[in-house]
Amino acid sequence: MSVERIQQHFRDSAALHLEALDALSLPIAASVDAMFAALANGNKIVACGDGPSAAAA
């Protein structure tokens, strides 16, 4: 694998992270606020997943 190709992989990854930053920051912050409010009101949070990601949740 050439150095240029490796560098392009890093550039592509960084660009994708920046897109996610713009698209997901507000929804994630709103979700965190909702979860904190639920816990502060004595409720609980139940998280579900499918497959290997379920074990990580």
C-alpha positions as CSV (number, residue, x, y, z in Angstrom):
1,M,0.0,0.0,0.0
2,S,1.4,3.4,-1.0
3,V,1.9,6.2,1.5
4,E,-0.4,8.4,-0.6
5,R,-3.2,5.8,-0.3
6,I,-2.7,5.6,3.4
7,Q,-2.8,9.3,3.7
8,Q,-6.0,9.4,1.6
9,H,-7.7,6.9,4.0
10,F,-6.9,9.3,6.9
11,R,-8.2,12.3,5.0
12,D,-11.4,10.5,4.1
13,S,-11.9,9.4,7.7
14,A,-11.3,12.9,9.0
15,A,-13.8,14.3,6.4
16,L,-16.4,11.8,7.5
17,H,-15.9,12.7,11.2
18,L,-16.4,16.4,10.4
19,E,-19.6,15.6,8.6
20,A,-20.8,13.7,11.6
21,L,-19.8,16.5,13.9
22,D,-22.1,18.9,12.0
23,A,-25.0,16.5,11.6
24,L,-25.0,14.8,14.9
25,S,-23.9,17.3,17.6
26,L,-27.3,18.8,18.3
27,P,-29.3,15.5,18.2
28,I,-26.8,13.9,20.6
29,A,-26.9,16.8,23.0
30,A,-30.7,16.7,23.0
31,S,-30.6,13.0,23.7
32,V,-28.2,13.5,26.6
33,D,-30.4,16.2,28.0
34,A,-33.4,13.9,27.8
35,M,-31.6,11.1,29.5
36,F,-30.4,13.3,32.3
37,A,-33.9,14.6,32.8
38,A,-35.3,11.1,32.9
39,L,-32.8,10.0,35.5
40,A,-33.3,13.2,37.5
41,N,-37.0,12.5,37.6
42,G,-36.4,9.0,39.0
43,N,-36.9,7.1,35.8
44,K,-34.6,4.6,34.2
45,I,-33.0,4.2,30.8
46,V,-33.3,0.9,29.0
47,A,-30.9,0.4,26.0
48,C,-31.3,-2.4,23.4
49,G,-29.2,-3.6,20.6
50,D,-28.8,-6.4,18.1
51,G,-25.9,-8.7,17.9
52,P,-22.4,-7.8,19.2
53,S,-23.4,-4.2,19.7
54,A,-26.0,-5.3,22.3
55,A,-23.3,-6.6,24.6
56,A,-21.4,-3.2,24.3
57,A,-24.6,-1.3,25.3
